[in-house]
């Protein structure tokens, strides 16, 4: 394991040094594309994705949907909570994902498909991550370079594609990847931090991403037959062991970025179990209070900025969006989740089950929807159980017990009686489960407009934020960059 971590860190340092360089410059030498092994390229791609999701995109998206809220004393966080978004900051993700992310993926695919021996599974691994990156970029900016994005020789100033083209294009990439997978053939194993080269699990990952994309397309297009086919085949992520996630580690320099932030700037609170810079958002806390949700013990802590001796409120209270400074006794985010080794989760079994439940509810199968809803909720509780070790006030816990899980499940509706009732319950559980995944937590709100959100205090927009502005570096270098809509302009896929 120590050697594995060392390889990952070394590869990241080697191949992300130029992550902020011009993408066009690093792709002009055709000889370089055949001189690097895909096995060495894959770790920095995955580390790049995880790091950006953990700190560049998150926690801002959690603020947007009020599952998290910033401690008002930390100005760097209060600005995005009020929609004061620096395009230079969000541009880090644009530059990084188009640069060291998609650049290295392009090199991987070229090497896997053109070097001897041909390695179709490696190309498939790379294409699945390529699909994820393009989908996520479109979720944050809507229209982005896609069809012309990765050929700088022919397209030095790539056009921006519309979101419909991108989403159907992502489906095509995933289908191409699935068509290349050959059981038993070589794959990237040692550098594959997600599945260690297990192509059966990569197949489930790709199908689960397809399900996600089709659920977004379903807002605008008739894709029910495609969704039914995916669900009927059922080659999807269904267990926590199959979850698509990129790990962080509990030693060395490979810790989760939010933990690093708190650790570096004294953001942990005395002997308490909370993290100083972030509160629980009122919208999330209220919904969990309504359900007496045992995951509150996982997510939240009561400790204030000094010690845990000053107050121990009886009730969980969340922070209103945009409010500067403590609002009463708002709970902090717990060190159960702001920890060195909190995994960067990309697709979870709960997400898959909740999509299935939503689709079945909307197409008239309420019993099937209820069964999938229960399974999705149970997977979330079971995943969090081993992380629930610190008491919200002080001291230790020993996980979420099976008895507590069963009690919670038994307290949920025993059946769905209408589509509206089903969707409210499904979307509530999805909102609770997806809180730590960026940009998916924000994207899901845009897709379904649930839960109901109010504008943050001192919000700089007239509606809930929907998109980022294009980075100044792209505007300066590419004359085809569109003029920015206002950041509260809905995206194409939204209802």
C-alpha positions, 0 to 999 in steps of 0.5 A: 500500500505504501508503494502504491501511494508513493507511485500515485503521489509521484505521478501526480507531481510529475504530470500536474506540474503543467496543469495550468499551462495552455492545453494547446502547447502541451499537445503539439508534439506528436512524439510525446503521445506515444512515449508515456505509459497509460499506467503512469498517466492514469493516477494523476488524472484521477488525483486531479479529478478528486482534488478539484471536486474536493476543494475547487468545486466543493464546498461551494456547490454544497453552499448553493443547495444549503446542505453546507453553510460557511462560518461567517468569519471565513470570508473566502467561503461567505462570498460563494455562499452569496454568489460572489464567484471568482471566475479565476477560482472556478477557472482552476477546474476548467484549466485543470480538467481540460489540461492535465485531465482530458489531455492525459486521457487523450494520451492514454487513449492514443497509447492504448489504441495505437501502441503494440500491444493494443489495450482496449480495456485501458482505452475504455477506462480512459473514455469512461472518465472522459465522459464523466469530465465532459458531463461535469463540465457541462453541468457547471458551464452548460455550453463548452468545447466538446466536438473540437476540444481535444484536437488542437492542431485542427481546432486551435480555437475550438467551438463551444457545443450546446448542452444537448450535443454534449449530453448525447455525445457523452452517451456515445463515449460511454457506449464506445467504451462499453464496446471496447471492454474485453473480459480477461484482457489487460487493464490499468490495475496498479494506477487505477485508484477506483477499481484496480483494473476490474473491468466488470466494475468499470462496466457497472460504472459506465452503465450507471453514468449512462443512467445519470445522463439519461435522467438529465436528458429525460427533462427534454427528450423522450429517452424512456426506452433507453432508461428501461433497457439499462434498468432491465439489464441491471448491470449497475452499481448496486452495492457500496463495495461497487461504488465508484470513488477515488480514495484519499489516505490517512497518512502522508500528503494524500489526505482529503483537501478539506481536511488539509484546509482545516488542518493547515489553518487551525480549523479544527476546534480544540478537543471538539468533533467539529470543523470550524469553517463550515456549518450544516445548512438549515435546509438539510438539517431541517429535513433530517430533523423531520425524520429524526435521521441517525445520519445527523450524528455522522454529519454534524457536531455541536462544538463551538469555536472555543471548546465543547464546554460552552454549550451543548444544545439539545437540538440540531440547528442549521445555518441560513444561506448567506448569513454572516456569523453564527446564527444561534447554535448552528451545528458544524460539519463533523470530523467524521466526514472532514477527515483524511481518508474521506473518499471522493464519491463519483457514483453511489449505489444510492444514486442509482436506486434513487434514479430507478425509484424516480423513473418508476414513480413517474411511469406508474410503478409505485411498488417498484419505486418504493422498493428501489427507494428503500434500497437506496436509503439503506445503502446510504446508512450502511455506507456511513455506519463505519464513519460514525465514530465521533459523537456530535457533542463529545466522545465516541460512537460505535457507528450506526447500528443495524437496529438504528438502520432498521428502525429508520427504514421502518419509519419511512412510508410503508408504501407510495400512494401517489407519484407526488408523495413518492417523489418527495420522499425519493428526492428527500433521501437523495438530497441527504445522501448526495450532500458531499458530491460536487458538482452532482449535489448542485446539478441534481437541484437544477434537474429537479428543483428540490428541495425548495430553496430561498435566495441567500442573505445578500445574494448577488443574483435574482435567482438561485445560481445555475452556472459559472462564468467562463474563465478569463483565460479561455475568453482571452485565448479563444475568440469562440468563447460565448458571451456569459449569460447571467449566472442565474440563467437556467441551463438547457436541461432544466425543466 
